[in-house]
Amino acid sequence: MKRVWLVRFLEMAVITVALAAVCQELEKPEEERTWRGKVGFIPYDFRLPTIDRIKEGYWNADSSEVFNPEVIGLGWAINLHALLEKMRIVGESYYTEDDFLMPTPTLRKILENRPVIS
């Protein structure tokens, strides 16, 4: 029960930012309304999402930014590709083909030092 005030505060903050974003767009002439932008530092985008925008927001291999503006709504989307790349789970391969063909260092050492038969 003690944390109810925090939840209520966060709900009110989200509603306030959403209303500010809508008011910001409605203040513009109709031909200039894009339904995307920022309220302070918080991005918003109220357009219908497309497959390309969803992919760009959540899996953008061309960007190293982990947080992208949200695809729809308020806030940020997490670029999972950049996050996994920073965690060294995906990205450039640090292994050579030999690393996959020679599963153990001992086996690799034996094969590298084998006698050459002519």
C-alpha positions as CSV (number, residue, x, y, z in Angstrom):
1,M,0.0,0.0,0.0
2,K,2.9,2.3,0.6
3,R,3.9,2.3,-3.1
4,V,0.5,3.2,-4.4
5,W,1.4,6.9,-4.5
6,L,4.4,6.1,-6.7
7,V,2.2,4.2,-9.2
8,R,-0.4,7.0,-9.2
9,F,2.4,9.6,-9.7
10,L,3.8,7.7,-12.7
11,E,0.3,7.3,-14.2
12,M,-0.3,11.0,-13.9
13,A,3.1,11.8,-15.4
14,V,2.4,9.6,-18.4
15,I,-1.1,11.1,-18.9
16,T,0.3,14.6,-18.6
17,V,3.0,14.0,-21.2
18,A,0.5,12.4,-23.6
19,L,-1.9,15.3,-23.2
20,A,1.0,17.8,-23.7
21,A,2.0,15.9,-26.9
22,V,-1.6,16.0,-28.3
23,C,-2.0,19.7,-27.4
24,Q,1.4,20.4,-29.0
25,E,0.2,18.8,-32.3
26,L,-3.3,20.5,-32.2
27,E,-1.6,23.9,-31.8
28,K,0.0,23.5,-35.2
29,P,-1.9,24.3,-38.4
30,E,-3.5,21.1,-39.8
31,E,-1.1,20.8,-42.7
32,E,1.9,20.9,-40.4
33,R,0.8,18.2,-37.9
34,T,3.1,15.2,-38.0
35,W,1.9,13.5,-34.8
36,R,5.5,12.8,-33.8
37,G,8.1,14.9,-32.0
38,K,9.2,15.5,-28.4
39,V,7.7,16.9,-25.2
40,G,10.8,18.2,-23.5
41,F,13.2,15.2,-23.9
42,I,10.5,12.5,-24.2
43,P,9.8,11.4,-27.8
44,Y,6.3,10.6,-29.0
45,D,4.9,9.1,-32.2
46,F,1.1,8.7,-32.6
47,R,1.2,7.5,-36.2
48,L,0.2,3.9,-37.1
49,P,3.3,1.8,-37.1
50,T,4.7,0.1,-40.2
51,I,6.8,-3.0,-40.4
52,D,9.8,-1.0,-41.5
53,R,9.5,1.4,-38.5
54,I,9.0,-1.5,-36.1
55,K,12.1,-3.2,-37.5
56,E,14.1,0.1,-37.3
57,G,12.9,0.7,-33.7
58,Y,13.5,-2.7,-32.3
59,W,16.2,-4.3,-34.5
60,N,18.3,-1.7,-36.3
61,A,21.7,-3.2,-37.2
62,D,22.8,0.2,-38.7
63,S,22.6,2.0,-35.4
64,S,24.7,1.6,-32.2
65,E,22.1,3.5,-30.1
66,V,20.3,1.2,-27.6
67,F,17.4,3.6,-27.1
68,N,15.4,4.8,-30.2
69,P,12.3,6.9,-30.2
70,E,9.2,4.7,-29.6
71,V,7.6,3.3,-32.7
72,I,4.1,4.1,-31.4
73,G,3.2,6.0,-28.2
74,L,5.5,7.7,-25.7
75,G,9.1,7.0,-24.7
76,W,11.8,4.9,-26.3
77,A,12.1,1.6,-28.0
78,I,15.0,-0.7,-27.2
79,N,17.2,-1.5,-30.2
80,L,17.7,-5.2,-29.4
81,H,20.5,-5.6,-32.0
82,A,22.6,-2.8,-30.4
83,L,21.9,-4.1,-26.9
84,L,22.9,-7.7,-27.8
85,E,25.9,-6.3,-29.7
86,K,27.1,-4.4,-26.6
87,M,26.6,-7.5,-24.6
88,R,28.8,-9.3,-27.2
89,I,26.1,-11.8,-28.0
90,V,25.7,-10.8,-31.7
91,G,27.9,-8.7,-34.0
92,E,31.2,-9.3,-35.6
93,S,32.5,-12.8,-35.3
94,Y,35.7,-13.0,-33.2
95,Y,36.2,-16.6,-34.3
96,T,37.8,-17.9,-37.4
97,E,36.6,-20.9,-39.3
98,D,39.3,-22.9,-37.7
99,D,37.8,-22.2,-34.3
100,F,34.7,-24.0,-35.3
101,L,36.4,-26.9,-37.1
102,M,38.9,-27.5,-34.2
103,P,36.7,-27.7,-31.1
104,T,39.5,-27.9,-28.5
105,P,42.9,-26.1,-28.2
106,T,44.5,-29.5,-27.6
107,L,43.2,-30.9,-30.9
108,R,44.3,-27.7,-32.8
109,K,47.8,-27.9,-31.3
110,I,48.1,-31.6,-32.3
111,L,47.1,-30.9,-35.8
112,E,49.3,-27.8,-36.1
113,N,52.4,-29.8,-35.0
114,R,51.8,-32.9,-37.1
115,P,54.6,-34.1,-39.3
116,V,54.4,-33.2,-42.9
117,I,54.3,-36.1,-45.3
118,S,55.6,-35.4,-48.8
